[in-house]
Amino acid sequence: MPSSVLSCPRMLIAGLSGGSGKTLVALGIARAFSDNGLLVQTFKKGPDYVDAQWLSVASRSVTTNLDPFLFSSEVLKNVFWHRATGCDLALIEGNRGLYDGKDVFGTYSSAELAKFLQCPVLVVTDCTKVTRTMAAIILGLQVFDRDVDIRGIILNQTAGKRHQTILQRSIEQYTDVPVLGVLPRMDNNPIPERRMGLVSDFELDNDPLMGITFFVRQNIDLDSCLQVAQKAPVQEHVITPILKGSKVSQTVKIGVASDASLWFYYRENLEALSHAGAELIDFSLVQSMALPEDIDALYLGGGFPEIVASKLAANTALHQSIAQAINQGLPVYAESGGLVYLSTSLEEADETFPMVGIFPLTTKIFPKPQGHGYMESVVANPNPFFPLKTTLCGHEFHYSRSLDIEVIPSFVFQIKRGKGMTTGWDGILIKNCLASYIHTHALSLPQWAENFVAAAQLYQSYRKGGLPCPDIRL
């Protein structure tokens, strides 16, 4: 099939490092242009759920993660153009520093993504206690890889007029990159941070985006930013359906826990389950007193169960409903926070909260990450979702760790990269309930959704016959 010539105004907002202010800038720009009537499609480079959720709120579109570690080049380009085509602006927020990747060559970095999608780049710089040196840093960014199209600088955390003037004049003197924004230091972070990222929008009573957008409008040349995006070149690509094969009519119901405790779900994961024949039924671990009626499987994503631990612990009726269904063979796929919820108890600080109790583990929240980064695992034991020897690429980000791990006789995943539950291993299985710390993406594991729905169909056949479902093993 011949390639199509595709065009969409686009830009990637990068930083010198994490914490440079690129998320605030991306949120403000996305909401400002959306308020102006533009159709803005936002993207987040990497696997991050929280930034992606904020970008969705800001742009009034569902943000798509672009992860070159998880996706093949062809899948990544296809997903981007599938979402971006027809939009007035495609805005990608990078992660970490512009050139930071998995190795000394910058593999999977924001810079590599910008080159691959031919995106102009705006760089947000934290200017705390620096003036002329910033010009040297920007010059270094330019010459480090001349194929990266750096079109503008946004100076963040500036101290005052004199500081701003020296910064701007230095950059103008020694580089040819225009300064498109100068942001004064803010007294308070409009979106508080937890650990290594922003808090979720579930946790704020007020909407900070109005203030962020006003701040950006006052201090960033939005017209020039849009002109930068509009100079992005055309690309040739054949847009194909993101999900392969024909959509299957809905035959099973899968419950999806979705509230302030668990909400880490990639858009494509939910779409893949629906495409494979599942009707998705949302429910709340905090408010629902029982599982949705007649569900055939359960999906528990990641999240922050610890922020509502007392409410989760108090909902013993739902605990009993879930435990009874699992004992009847209900297929359950649980990631990270879902693993915590299915444990016997959750410890944080000096408090212990009873959880569902499917797995005989106490899970403890620690001050520092217990696992953070990409994961590679191989399926070492039979389970309902993945055939033996399947390679899983995903990521983990958890401050929790399962204690009493010695009571687990075997694990499902052998880890090649990452931390998981214990040295070299991740994933525990009881009946048809699988829980682990790895977050997977349906576009890197197409068989996941199909196998999930197949397990649900088998459970349904036994449920309708009034019988427990036997262990499902691939």
C-alpha positions as CSV (number, residue, x, y, z in Angstrom):
1,M,0.0,0.0,0.0
2,P,1.5,3.4,-1.0
3,S,2.3,5.8,1.8
4,S,0.2,8.9,2.5
5,V,1.7,12.3,3.0
6,L,0.6,13.4,6.5
7,S,0.7,16.8,8.0
8,C,-0.1,18.1,11.5
9,P,1.3,21.0,13.5
10,R,3.3,19.4,16.3
11,M,5.9,20.1,18.9
12,L,7.7,18.3,21.7
13,I,8.2,20.1,25.0
14,A,11.4,18.9,26.6
15,G,13.5,19.8,29.7
16,L,17.1,19.8,30.8
17,S,16.0,17.3,33.5
18,G,13.0,16.0,35.4
19,G,11.5,18.8,37.5
20,S,12.4,21.5,35.0
21,G,8.8,22.6,34.7
22,K,7.9,21.0,31.3
23,T,4.7,19.5,32.6
24,L,3.4,22.9,33.9
25,V,4.3,24.5,30.5
26,A,2.7,21.6,28.5
27,L,-0.5,21.8,30.6
28,G,-0.7,25.6,30.2
29,I,-0.1,25.6,26.5
30,A,-2.5,22.7,25.9
31,R,-5.3,24.3,27.9
32,A,-4.7,27.8,26.4
33,F,-4.9,26.6,22.8
34,S,-7.9,24.4,23.7
35,D,-9.6,27.4,25.2
36,N,-8.8,29.3,21.9
37,G,-10.9,26.7,20.0
38,L,-8.1,24.6,18.7
39,L,-8.4,20.8,18.6
40,V,-5.4,19.8,20.7
41,Q,-4.2,16.2,20.9
42,T,-1.7,15.5,23.7
43,F,0.9,12.8,24.1
44,K,3.2,11.7,26.9
45,K,6.5,10.3,26.0
46,G,7.2,7.2,28.2
47,P,4.9,5.1,30.4
48,D,3.8,7.8,32.9
49,Y,0.1,7.6,33.9
50,V,-0.2,10.8,36.1
51,D,1.2,13.3,33.7
52,A,-0.9,11.7,30.9
53,Q,-4.0,12.1,33.0
54,W,-3.3,15.8,33.6
55,L,-2.6,16.4,29.9
56,S,-6.0,14.8,29.1
57,V,-7.7,17.2,31.5
58,A,-5.8,20.2,30.1
59,S,-6.3,19.4,26.4
60,R,-9.8,18.0,26.7
61,S,-8.6,15.0,24.8
62,V,-7.5,11.5,25.9
63,T,-3.7,11.5,26.1
64,T,-1.8,8.8,24.4
65,N,1.5,7.5,25.7
66,L,4.3,7.2,23.2
67,D,6.9,4.8,24.4
68,P,9.7,3.7,22.1
69,F,10.8,1.0,24.6
70,L,7.4,-0.7,24.6
71,F,6.4,0.0,21.0
72,S,8.1,-1.0,17.8
73,S,8.9,2.0,15.5
74,E,6.1,1.1,13.2
75,V,3.5,0.9,16.0
76,L,4.7,4.1,17.5
77,K,4.5,6.1,14.3
78,N,1.1,4.6,13.5
79,V,-0.3,5.4,16.9
80,F,0.9,8.9,16.7
81,W,-0.5,9.6,13.3
82,H,-3.7,7.8,14.0
83,R,-4.4,10.1,17.0
84,A,-2.8,13.3,15.5
85,T,-4.3,13.4,12.1
86,G,-7.0,16.1,11.8
87,C,-5.9,17.9,14.9
88,D,-4.9,21.6,15.0
89,L,-2.0,20.8,17.3
90,A,-0.2,17.6,18.5
91,L,1.6,18.4,21.7
92,I,4.1,15.8,23.1
93,E,5.5,16.2,26.6
94,G,8.9,14.6,26.9
95,N,10.4,12.9,30.0
96,R,13.5,13.5,31.9
97,G,16.2,15.4,30.1
98,L,16.1,15.9,26.4
99,Y,18.9,13.5,25.6
100,D,18.4,11.1,28.5
101,G,17.7,7.5,27.4
102,K,18.4,4.0,28.6
103,D,22.1,4.1,27.8
104,V,25.0,6.3,26.8
105,F,23.7,6.6,23.3
106,G,20.4,8.1,24.4
107,T,18.3,5.2,23.1
108,Y,14.6,5.8,23.6
109,S,15.2,9.5,24.7
110,S,12.9,12.4,24.0
111,A,15.4,13.7,21.4
112,E,15.2,10.4,19.5
113,L,11.4,10.5,19.6
114,A,11.5,14.1,18.3
115,K,13.7,13.1,15.4
116,F,11.7,10.1,14.6
117,L,8.4,12.1,14.4
118,Q,10.2,15.2,13.0
119,C,8.9,17.3,15.8
120,P,10.3,20.8,16.5
121,V,11.4,21.0,20.2
122,L,10.8,23.6,22.9
123,V,13.2,23.3,25.8
124,V,12.1,24.3,29.3
125,T,15.1,25.3,31.5
126,D,15.2,25.7,35.3
127,C,17.2,28.9,35.7
128,T,17.7,28.8,39.4
129,K,21.0,30.5,40.3
130,V,22.3,30.6,36.7
131,T,22.7,33.4,34.1
132,R,25.2,33.3,31.2
133,T,26.0,29.6,31.7
134,M,22.5,28.9,30.4
135,A,23.6,30.1,27.0
136,A,26.4,27.6,27.1
137,I,24.0,24.8,28.0
138,I,21.6,25.7,25.2
139,L,24.5,25.9,22.7
140,G,25.6,22.4,24.0
141,L,22.1,21.1,23.4
142,Q,22.3,22.3,19.8
143,V,25.7,20.9,18.9
144,F,25.2,17.7,20.8
145,D,22.9,16.4,18.0
146,R,22.2,18.8,15.2
147,D,19.4,16.6,13.9
148,V,17.3,17.6,16.9
149,D,15.3,20.6,15.8
150,I,15.4,22.9,18.8
151,R,13.2,25.9,17.9
152,G,12.6,27.7,21.2
153,I,13.6,28.1,24.9
154,I,11.3,28.7,27.8
155,L,13.1,30.1,30.8
156,N,11.6,28.9,34.1
157,Q,12.2,29.8,37.7
158,T,13.6,33.3,37.0
159,A,14.2,35.5,40.0
160,G,13.4,39.0,38.6
161,K,13.8,41.5,35.8
162,R,17.6,41.7,36.1
163,H,18.0,38.0,36.1
164,Q,15.6,37.6,33.1
165,T,17.5,40.3,31.1
166,I,20.9,38.7,31.6
167,L,19.5,35.3,30.7
168,Q,17.8,36.5,27.5
169,R,20.7,38.7,26.3
170,S,23.2,35.8,26.9
171,I,21.1,33.4,24.9
172,E,20.6,35.9,22.1
173,Q,24.4,36.7,22.1
174,Y,25.7,33.1,21.8
175,T,22.9,31.1,20.2
176,D,20.3,31.4,17.5
177,V,17.5,29.9,19.5
178,P,14.7,32.3,20.4
179,V,13.5,32.7,23.9
180,L,9.7,32.2,23.7
181,G,8.8,32.4,27.3
182,V,10.2,33.7,30.6
183,L,8.5,32.3,33.7
184,P,8.9,34.0,37.0
185,R,9.4,31.9,40.1
186,M,6.1,30.8,41.6
187,D,5.5,31.0,45.3
188,N,3.7,27.6,45.3
189,N,3.5,24.7,43.0
190,P,-0.1,24.8,41.6
191,I,-0.1,21.0,41.4
192,P,1.5,19.5,44.5
193,E,4.0,16.6,44.0
194,R,4.0,13.2,45.6
195,R,7.3,11.3,45.6
196,M,8.6,11.5,42.1
197,G,5.6,13.1,40.3
198,L,2.4,15.1,40.5
199,V,-0.5,14.2,42.6
200,S,-3.5,12.9,40.6
201,D,-6.5,15.1,39.7
202,F,-8.6,12.9,41.9
203,E,-6.9,14.4,45.0
204,L,-7.4,18.1,44.4
205,D,-10.7,19.8,45.3
206,N,-9.8,22.8,43.1
207,D,-8.9,23.0,39.5
208,P,-5.4,24.4,39.1
209,L,-5.5,24.6,35.3
210,M,-7.2,28.0,35.2
211,G,-4.3,29.6,37.2
212,I,-1.7,27.7,35.2
213,T,-3.2,28.8,31.9
214,F,-3.3,32.4,33.0
215,F,0.3,32.2,34.1
216,V,1.4,30.7,30.7
217,R,-0.6,33.3,28.7
218,Q,1.1,36.1,30.6
219,N,4.6,34.8,30.2
220,I,4.8,32.7,27.0
221,D,4.5,33.9,23.4
222,L,1.8,31.4,22.4
223,D,1.6,32.7,18.8
224,S,5.3,32.0,18.3
225,C,4.9,28.5,19.8
226,L,2.1,27.7,17.4
227,Q,4.2,29.0,14.5
228,V,7.0,26.6,15.6
229,A,4.5,23.7,15.6
230,Q,3.2,24.7,12.2
231,K,6.6,24.5,10.6
232,A,6.8,20.7,11.3
233,P,7.4,18.9,8.0
234,V,5.1,16.4,6.4
235,Q,5.7,12.7,6.9
236,E,4.9,9.7,4.8
237,H,3.1,6.9,6.5
238,V,0.2,4.5,5.9
239,I,-2.2,4.8,8.8
240,T,-3.5,1.4,9.7
241,P,-6.0,0.4,12.5
242,I,-4.3,0.5,15.9
243,L,-5.9,-2.8,16.8
244,K,-5.5,-5.6,14.3
245,G,-8.4,-7.8,13.1
246,S,-12.1,-7.2,13.1
247,K,-13.8,-6.0,16.3
248,V,-15.6,-8.9,18.0
249,S,-19.1,-8.5,19.3
250,Q,-19.4,-8.2,23.0
251,T,-19.8,-11.6,24.6
252,V,-18.4,-11.1,28.2
253,K,-18.3,-8.5,30.9
254,I,-15.1,-7.4,32.5
255,G,-15.2,-5.3,35.7
256,V,-12.7,-2.4,35.8
257,A,-11.9,-0.8,39.2
258,S,-11.8,2.9,38.6
259,D,-11.6,5.5,41.4
260,A,-9.1,7.4,43.4
261,S,-7.4,4.2,44.5
262,L,-6.8,2.4,41.2
263,W,-6.9,4.2,37.8
264,F,-3.7,3.5,36.0
265,Y,-5.1,2.1,32.7
266,Y,-3.7,2.8,29.2
267,R,-6.4,3.8,26.7
268,E,-5.2,1.1,24.3
269,N,-5.5,-1.6,27.0
270,L,-9.2,-0.8,27.5
271,E,-9.8,-0.5,23.8
272,A,-8.1,-3.8,23.1
273,L,-10.3,-5.6,25.6
274,S,-13.4,-4.1,24.0
275,H,-12.1,-4.9,20.5
276,A,-11.6,-8.5,21.6
277,G,-15.2,-8.8,22.7
278,A,-15.5,-7.5,26.3
279,E,-18.0,-5.0,27.7
280,L,-16.2,-3.0,30.3
281,I,-18.0,-2.3,33.5
282,D,-16.5,0.4,35.8
283,F,-17.0,0.2,39.5
284,S,-15.4,1.7,42.6
285,L,-13.3,-0.2,45.2
286,V,-14.4,2.5,47.8
287,Q,-18.1,2.9,47.1
288,S,-19.3,-0.3,45.4
289,M,-20.5,-2.9,48.0
290,A,-20.2,-5.8,45.6
291,L,-18.8,-6.7,42.2
292,P,-20.9,-5.7,39.2
293,E,-23.5,-8.2,38.4
294,D,-22.6,-11.1,36.1
295,I,-19.1,-10.1,35.4
296,D,-16.8,-12.7,33.8
297,A,-13.4,-11.2,34.7
298,L,-11.8,-8.5,36.7
299,Y,-9.1,-5.9,35.8
300,L,-7.3,-4.1,38.7
301,G,-4.9,-1.6,37.4
302,G,-2.3,0.4,39.3
303,G,-2.8,3.5,41.4
304,F,-2.4,4.8,44.9
305,P,-4.5,2.6,47.2
306,E,-2.6,4.0,50.2
307,I,-4.3,7.4,49.8
308,V,-7.7,5.9,50.6
309,A,-6.4,2.9,52.6
310,S,-8.9,3.4,55.4
311,K,-11.8,3.5,53.0
312,L,-10.7,0.4,51.2
313,A,-10.2,-1.4,54.5
314,A,-13.7,-0.4,55.6
315,N,-15.5,-1.8,52.5
316,T,-15.5,-5.4,53.8
317,A,-18.6,-6.3,51.8
318,L,-16.7,-5.8,48.5
319,H,-13.7,-7.8,50.0
320,Q,-16.1,-10.7,50.5
321,S,-17.6,-10.3,47.1
322,I,-14.2,-10.3,45.3
323,A,-12.9,-13.2,47.4
324,Q,-16.0,-15.3,46.7
325,A,-15.7,-14.7,43.0
326,I,-12.0,-15.6,42.9
327,N,-12.7,-18.8,44.8
328,Q,-15.2,-19.6,42.0
329,G,-12.4,-19.2,39.4
330,L,-13.0,-15.6,38.3
331,P,-10.1,-14.5,36.0
332,V,-8.4,-11.5,37.6
333,Y,-5.5,-9.5,36.2
334,A,-4.0,-7.1,38.7
335,E,-1.1,-4.7,38.3
336,S,0.9,-3.1,41.1
337,G,-1.8,-1.2,43.2
338,G,-4.1,-4.1,42.3
339,L,-1.6,-6.5,43.9
340,V,-1.5,-4.4,47.0
341,Y,-5.3,-4.4,47.2
342,L,-5.4,-8.2,46.9
343,S,-2.9,-8.7,49.7
344,T,-3.8,-9.5,53.3
345,S,-2.9,-6.1,54.6
346,L,-1.3,-2.7,53.7
347,E,1.1,-1.1,56.1
348,E,2.0,2.6,55.9
349,A,3.8,4.5,58.7
350,D,2.5,3.0,61.9
351,E,-0.9,1.9,60.6
352,T,-2.1,-1.4,59.2
353,F,-5.1,-1.7,56.9
354,P,-6.8,-5.0,56.1
355,M,-7.2,-5.7,52.4
356,V,-9.0,-8.4,50.5
357,G,-6.6,-11.2,51.6
358,I,-6.4,-13.3,48.4
359,F,-2.6,-13.5,48.7
360,P,-1.0,-14.2,52.1
361,L,1.2,-11.1,52.0
362,T,1.6,-7.9,54.0
363,T,2.4,-5.0,51.6
364,K,4.4,-2.1,53.1
365,I,4.8,1.4,51.7
366,F,8.4,2.6,52.0
367,P,9.8,6.2,51.8
368,K,11.8,5.4,48.7
369,P,10.9,3.6,45.5
370,Q,11.1,-0.2,45.7
371,G,11.0,-0.5,41.9
372,H,11.2,2.2,39.2
373,G,11.9,1.8,35.5
374,Y,11.4,-0.5,32.6
375,M,11.0,-4.3,33.1
376,E,11.6,-7.3,30.9
377,S,10.3,-10.7,32.1
378,V,9.8,-14.1,30.7
379,V,6.7,-16.3,31.5
380,A,8.1,-19.2,33.5
381,N,5.0,-20.8,34.8
382,P,1.5,-21.5,33.3
383,N,-1.2,-18.9,33.9
384,P,-4.5,-17.8,32.3
385,F,-3.1,-14.8,30.3
386,F,0.3,-15.5,28.7
387,P,1.8,-18.7,27.1
388,L,5.0,-20.1,28.5
389,K,8.2,-18.3,27.4
390,T,6.3,-15.2,26.3
391,T,8.6,-12.1,26.8
392,L,6.9,-9.2,28.6
393,C,8.2,-5.7,28.2
394,G,6.6,-3.2,30.7
395,H,7.5,-0.9,33.5
396,E,7.2,-0.6,37.3
397,F,6.9,2.3,39.7
398,H,6.1,1.4,43.2
399,Y,7.0,2.4,46.7
400,S,5.4,-0.7,48.1
401,R,7.0,-4.1,48.7
402,S,5.5,-7.4,49.6
403,L,6.7,-8.8,52.9
404,D,6.5,-12.5,53.9
405,I,7.5,-13.3,50.3
406,E,9.0,-16.7,51.4
407,V,5.5,-18.1,51.7
408,I,5.0,-17.9,47.9
409,P,6.0,-21.3,46.5
410,S,6.5,-20.1,42.9
411,F,6.2,-17.1,40.6
412,V,4.9,-16.6,37.1
413,F,7.5,-14.2,35.7
414,Q,11.2,-14.5,35.7
415,I,12.7,-11.0,35.6
416,K,15.5,-10.2,33.1
417,R,15.4,-6.5,34.0
418,G,13.7,-4.7,36.9
419,K,12.9,-5.4,40.6
420,G,9.5,-7.0,40.7
421,M,8.3,-8.7,43.9
422,T,11.6,-10.4,44.9
423,T,15.1,-10.9,43.3
424,G,14.6,-12.3,39.9
425,W,10.9,-12.9,40.2
426,D,7.5,-11.3,39.8
427,G,3.8,-12.4,39.5
428,I,1.8,-14.6,41.9
429,L,-1.1,-16.8,41.0
430,I,-4.0,-18.3,42.9
431,K,-6.6,-20.1,40.9
432,N,-7.2,-17.7,38.0
433,C,-6.0,-14.5,39.8
434,L,-2.7,-13.2,38.6
435,A,-1.1,-10.2,40.3
436,S,2.3,-8.6,39.7
437,Y,4.2,-5.3,39.8
438,I,4.7,-5.1,36.0
439,H,2.5,-2.6,34.0
440,T,2.0,-3.9,30.5
441,H,0.7,-2.2,27.3
442,A,-1.6,-4.0,24.9
443,L,0.2,-2.7,21.9
444,S,3.4,-4.5,22.9
445,L,1.4,-7.7,23.9
446,P,-1.4,-8.1,21.4
447,Q,-2.3,-11.6,22.7
448,W,-3.0,-10.2,26.2
449,A,-6.5,-8.9,25.5
450,E,-7.4,-11.9,23.4
451,N,-6.3,-14.3,26.1
452,F,-8.0,-12.2,28.8
453,V,-11.3,-12.4,27.0
454,A,-10.9,-16.1,26.3
455,A,-10.5,-16.7,30.0
456,A,-13.6,-14.7,30.7
457,Q,-15.6,-16.7,28.1
458,L,-14.5,-19.9,29.8
459,Y,-15.5,-18.6,33.2
460,Q,-18.8,-17.4,31.8
461,S,-19.7,-20.9,30.5
462,Y,-19.1,-22.4,34.0
463,R,-20.9,-19.6,35.8
464,K,-24.0,-20.0,33.7
465,G,-23.9,-23.7,34.5
466,G,-23.7,-23.0,38.2
467,L,-20.2,-24.5,38.5
468,P,-16.8,-23.1,39.6
469,C,-14.3,-22.5,36.8
470,P,-11.3,-24.7,36.9
471,D,-7.8,-23.3,36.8
472,I,-7.0,-21.9,33.3
473,R,-3.4,-22.5,32.2
474,L,-1.9,-21.6,28.9
